[in-house]
């Protein structure tokens, strides 16, 4: 599998092959990237990890049809930035 952000990769025994594979994917000396260790493929499709539920912000109620406290209190919110 290969995407714009990553690709599946098996580390070869030879360091020269490792360097060639990184260069083939455009990795340059001094560049930083993140590696994630993956267990050997089993042929089973793993379910996507569940995303944590984001906390809702109380001041955006007007967006979802709730109380319009952000619109009503805009002057007070903006005054706080000026102090």
Secondary structure, 3 states (H helix, E strand, C coil): CECCCCECCCCCCCHHHHHHHHHHCCCCCCCCCCCCCCCCCCCCCCCCCCCCCCCCCHHHCCCCCCCCHHHHCHHHHHHHHHC
